[in-house]
């Protein structure tokens, strides 16, 4: 019978997964603070990103009948943190613009 052991890092990641923060975008009357953007961009363990269901409904009802395709390319000169912050802000703007 084999004994299976997990590295300490894996155990810590499992424990820390419970402590992951959730960031919800697009909620009515919501605002994205600079602190939230910074925490999202620099977190060693990525936050869970949720989109408010009402924001998705507003976006889909305001769109034309055919779905649109969005392609983003991140410039090479941005750091990973800057890229995450930029994408978060663009997604939030897209969701709020649909209201």
Secondary structure, DSSP 8 states (H G I E B T S, - for coil): -------HHHHHHHHHHHT--EEEES-TT----HHHHHHHHH-SS--EEEE-HHHHHHHHHHS-SS---------TTS-HHHHHHHHHHHHHHHHHHT-
